[in-house]
């Protein structure tokens, strides 16, 4: 079964993708890890996890630094770093979503 991932905005560059058994993954390393971090969103919202916005900012910052310093050609990144910064970003966004969900639930009830 083939899954259509064209709706995900990813560059899909071979040099920035993981290979499993010689096959290139359909998304880059950073996008795969961001999506893995998003798996925490329903769990954190369901468990009523409300987190400090400082922690959320701390989780979002590494990918922003990695991405911008790479874009500005100050340095080059590697797939391991892209994976961990993307995972941190995905978890941070999940916690932000959880905070917003519970903010709205408390305001609307």
C-alpha positions in Angstrom: 0.0 0.0 0.0 1.4 3.4 -1.0 0.8 6.4 1.2 0.6 9.8 -0.4 2.8 12.2 1.6 2.7 15.1 -0.9 0.7 17.3 1.4 3.6 17.5 3.9 5.9 20.4 3.0 9.2 18.6 3.0 12.1 19.0 0.5 12.8 15.2 0.6 16.4 15.7 -0.3 18.3 12.3 -0.4 21.3 13.7 1.4 19.1 14.8 4.4 17.0 11.6 4.5 17.4 8.3 6.4 17.7 5.1 4.5 16.2 1.8 5.8 17.4 -1.4 4.1 18.8 0.7 1.3 15.5 2.5 0.6 15.2 6.2 1.1 12.5 7.3 3.6 9.8 9.5 1.9 10.5 12.4 4.3 13.8 14.1 5.5 15.2 13.3 8.9 13.9 16.5 10.5 10.3 16.0 9.2 10.3 12.4 10.4 11.3 13.4 13.9 8.9 16.4 14.0 6.1 14.0 13.2 7.3 11.6 15.8 7.2 14.4 18.4 3.6 15.2 17.3 2.6 11.8 18.6 2.9 13.3 22.1 0.1 15.9 21.4 -2.9 13.6 22.1 -1.2 12.0 25.0 -0.3 15.3 26.7 -3.7 16.9 26.0 -5.5 13.7 27.2 -3.5 13.6 30.4 -4.1 17.4 31.1 -0.5 18.2 30.9 0.1 22.0 31.1 3.7 23.0 30.8 5.7 26.2 31.4 6.0 28.3 28.2 9.7 28.7 29.1 10.2 24.9 28.7 8.2 25.0 25.4 10.5 27.8 24.2 13.5 25.8 25.3 12.3 22.8 23.3 11.6 24.9 20.1 14.9 26.8 20.1 17.4 24.1 19.1 15.7 23.5 15.7 15.4 27.2 15.0 19.1 27.7 15.7 20.1 24.6 13.7 17.9 25.6 10.8 18.8 29.2 10.6 22.6 28.8 11.1 22.4 26.2 8.3 20.4 28.4 6.0 22.8 31.3 6.6 25.6 29.0 5.7 27.4 29.5 9.0 27.8 25.7 9.4 26.5 22.4 8.1 24.3 20.1 10.0 24.0 16.3 10.0 21.1 13.9 10.1 21.6 13.0 13.7 21.4 16.6 14.8 18.4 17.2 12.5 16.7 14.3 14.0 17.2 15.4 17.7 16.4 19.0 17.0 13.3 18.1 15.1 12.1 15.7 17.8 12.6 18.4 20.4 10.6 20.8 18.2 7.8 18.3 17.7 7.5 17.7 21.4 7.6 21.4 22.1 4.8 22.0 19.6 2.8 19.1 21.1 3.1 20.6 24.6 2.1 24.0 23.2 -1.0 22.5 21.6 -1.8 20.8 25.0 -1.5 24.1 26.8 -3.8 25.8 24.2 -6.4 23.1 24.4 -6.6 23.2 28.2 -6.6 27.0 28.1 -9.6 26.9 25.8 -11.3 24.2 27.8 -11.0 26.1 31.0 -12.3 29.4 29.4 -15.3 27.7 27.6 -16.5 25.7 30.6 
